[in-house]
Amino acid sequence: MSLPESSSELERINSQVVSFTTYREVTESGDCLLVVQGFLPSWQFPRYFGPAGIGFMVAEGLVLNQVGTLTLAPDDLLWEFR
């Protein structure tokens, strides 16, 4: 697969700067996990406190199996990205 293991971009949405990071990992079963993670720094009712800062972190993903079928990534695979 030609996707990089990870890449990040900053986007301005209204007056906020949001970071988007994409990840590609191979699971133990040999499937490919594709994740898009978004982070919005904010001190107003934050739900994330970690290395990225304080604010809101969301992540969603897809699993591409070896046959080429796409499925939504289960929460247990996305836990480390949220």
C-alpha positions, 0 to 999 in steps of 0.5 A: 500500500502506498499510504505513509505510516502517518501524516499530519495536517493543520486546517483552519475551521472558522477561527479554530485550528484543528490537526488531522493525522492519518495512520496506517498500521498492519494488524496481527491478522495482516489486515490494514488499519486506516485511522483518521484522528482529529484534535481540537485544542480547547480549555472549554469543557475538554475531554482529552488531556494528553501529549497532544494537549488539552481539548477534544480528540476523535478518531475513526477508522477502517479495516482493509482485509487481505481480500480487499473488503473494507469494514469499520474499525472496532473500538478495541483497535481505535482505543490508542488513537482516541 
